Amino acid sequence: MQESEPQDTLLQILNLIEELAHIADLDALLDRVLLEGRRLTRADAGSIYLIENGVLHFSYIHNDTLFKSCRSHKHLYSRNILEINRNSLAGYVALTGEPLIIDDAYHIPASMPFSFNYFFDDQTGYRTGAILAVPLKTSKSKVVGVVQLLNPLDDQNRPTQFTARDRMVLTYFANNAAAAIERARLTREILLRMIKMCELHDPTETGPHVCRVAAYSAEIYHRWALARGIGEGEIKKTGDSIRIAAMLHDLGKIAISDLIIKKPGKLNPEEFRIMQYHTIYGARLFVNPASELDFMSADIALNHHENWDGTGYPGKIPDLAVDEPEMGPGKRGEEIPLAARIVALADVYDALVSKRSYKEPFSENQALEYIRDRSGRQFDPEVVRAFLDIHEVIVAIKEKYLEPPMLPPLT
């Protein structure tokens, strides 16, 4: 090792920490933390678990051997949970707050106070060898999760072992990344509390619903952008924004009367006209944009009910600030911002496959038939193609963010 290498690595980590501070979306942040952790240690694969309600939730995964060729993100939306105990390596690290290096997961001495969980290998056929697991620990020594890396490779891509240096470097990086993760979790929690407030007004606007729409939208965009040959940096940046902005697509409904929002049957023409204004009220929340995220949030809120063929609403409106602007002729085609075209499809799909007080959920085949039939009319055909290309990912998202059981009404 050259004398300058430790200093170069420290500078690299400090620069990474500065970059992490600018990533607002939790999933985008976990992706970057895991990517950089693997780069620092040359790991082939890895995962991040975050602690929530006293257990470890499987939150992100990379695996170059299994996933790089297929580019499918469905494994990101697994619902695996680990207890914080000695029955898994991640559980042990979360329990003790200490990093751990294992040279061979399949030959851990029985005398060790931890064990390897074979579930992932059994499910995928992957062979875990060396493991490096470190806690995500804040400056106040609070463990918020675990980074677990697998199977390091040498310069010739041959399997090797993690070193004491790898443990030191990853521990330092993880401890600093933990602060950024806590900030991103707080941002998401604030958004979900805003949605919870809307849910009191509109029972269909639930936390799981907006999480699904946000995840659908980010994954549809990712597939669309890959097909367009857009660079990885731009894909990650835009995906970060679209996942957050999509969560806010229906905030404008808070300004619509309960008599309309909670009406169990079909709206009459006047009620529907009033309902259409939720797009304008939502866009007005971002009337003084301070960031690209604000611009995208406004675009989505205003335009997610526009149709590709120009038959949607609210249409072209010269001035959103007047008290009750007239609905203009519908935007069509690429006049509709891309993010809004994507969220339009994500939102409709989720409505189709979800149970409502006035309807049973569509089957997957019924929903896909509906979407295909409206490609080129209601939906952008390229967005539909991206959606269909990642349908298995869409289903995985749907199954991860399930609606909680309905509580009985207060009496």
C-alpha angles and dihedrals in degrees: 000000000000118000093242094053098086090050091048091049092049091051090048091052093047090053090048092051090053090051093048090058089066097054109095103179116082096217093048089049094050089049091054094044091052093045093051093043089055092047092052091053102027091239120172094210144003148164140210125221121193124202115240126163092353098306137087114256118202100240110166141005140190126185119166093187095053107026112025097083097044096042089207117150098194093112089061089071100054116133098218117152128190127198116235096248142095096282093092135028093239090049091051093049091049090048097049101029089224129122120245135204121197121184095197123012091201095056105049110147114248089234092067116106093234140047139211119253108223096193098105094045091048092050098046108024091240116146112223113205120159119023133195115187124179132175122248096231126179125219088267090057092251111150108223098170149324134264111209119189127190140203110357118212130214126227090282092050092252121143113264139158134273113250136214086255090056089052092050094046095045092046092053092046094045094050091054093042089054091070091054090048091052090051092050091048089052090051091052092046091053090051092049091050089053088051090048088056089052090047089062085061100034115029092199093059097081133158093248090048094055092042089054094047090047093050093044089051095048092049094045089051091049092054093043091050094048089053089052093051094243115167123260094244093055092044092054093045095049093040089055091055099041093053091056097038092050090060089063098050097114103033089115090072088079086078094054120095119262088231088067101033094051098037105129097209136051117304118245118234095268093047090049090050090054092046090055089066091071087084091058095043089051093051091049090064086072098041092127101044116201098180145016087264090061091051091050093046090053092047092052096044092049100040110031091102095050114112127223091238095051098256097113134091158298088010128187110344119181096203125020092184098071115101099253110004118201115250109249133209110299121266113243138200116339091355082085110078113252094239090055092048089053096046090047090062094040092051095047093047091052091048090050096052095040126088115243132184089253100041147026118242120270117243116246091256092051091049093048091048090051092051095045091049091054097044107124092018110053097005137046105255093222091052090049090051091051090048093051092046091060099036092130089056090049091054091048090053091049091052094047098052100048122170113255118242112280115256118230114258118267114260 
